[in-house]
Amino acid sequence: PTLSILIVAYKSRPEIGACLDSIPGCLASGNVEIIVVDNSSGDGTAELISGSYPHVHYVAPGINLGFGAGNNHALERAT
């Protein structure tokens, strides 16, 4: 991909849809990858993303890594 969009989420179900919707469709269908690291929120973020945003790479590390480590975790998965 030309661009990797990395998002760290924690208890973000009410906001993550609007966040992902704000990324222009022309980017989502192009040479762009979107990676969301969910810092163990358990609030339904996983289900929302898998159901409504299949083009998004969802990563659940199983623990709250914090913001910085969450970004690093996403970066390690960027192609």
C-alpha positions in Angstrom: 0.0 0.0 0.0 1.0 3.6 -0.6 -0.7 4.7 2.7 -1.3 2.9 6.0 -3.9 4.5 8.3 -3.3 3.3 11.9 -6.0 3.7 14.5 -5.7 2.8 18.2 -9.1 2.3 19.8 -10.2 1.8 23.4 -13.9 1.7 24.2 -14.5 3.4 20.9 -17.7 1.7 19.6 -19.7 5.0 19.7 -17.0 6.8 17.7 -15.2 4.3 15.5 -17.9 4.2 12.8 -17.7 7.9 12.3 -14.0 7.8 12.3 -13.9 5.1 9.6 -16.6 6.8 7.6 -14.6 10.0 7.6 -11.9 8.2 5.5 -12.8 9.1 1.9 -14.1 6.1 -0.1 -11.6 6.8 -2.8 -8.8 6.0 -0.3 -10.5 2.9 1.1 -10.8 1.4 -2.4 -7.3 2.4 -3.5 -3.8 1.4 -2.5 -4.5 2.2 1.2 -4.8 -0.1 4.2 -6.6 0.7 7.4 -5.5 -1.0 10.6 -7.4 -0.7 13.9 -5.8 -2.0 17.1 -8.5 -2.4 19.7 -6.9 -2.1 23.2 -9.1 -4.7 24.8 -12.2 -2.6 24.9 -14.8 -5.4 25.0 -17.5 -2.9 24.0 -18.6 -4.4 20.6 -16.0 -2.6 18.5 -14.8 -5.9 17.0 -18.3 -6.8 15.9 -19.0 -3.4 14.4 -15.8 -3.4 12.4 -16.2 -7.0 11.2 -19.8 -6.4 10.3 -19.7 -3.0 8.7 -16.0 -2.5 7.6 -14.7 -5.7 6.1 -11.9 -3.8 4.4 -10.4 -2.7 7.8 -7.7 -4.9 9.3 -8.8 -5.4 12.9 -6.2 -6.4 15.5 -7.1 -7.4 19.1 -3.9 -7.8 21.1 -5.9 -9.1 24.1 -4.5 -6.6 26.5 -4.5 -2.8 26.7 -1.1 -1.9 25.2 -1.6 1.8 25.6 -1.5 4.4 22.8 2.1 4.3 21.8 2.6 0.5 22.0 -0.8 0.2 20.2 0.5 2.3 17.3 3.7 0.3 17.2 1.6 -2.9 17.2 -0.3 -1.6 14.2 2.9 -0.5 12.4 4.3 -4.0 12.7 1.3 -5.3 10.8 1.4 -2.6 8.1 2.5 -4.0 4.7 
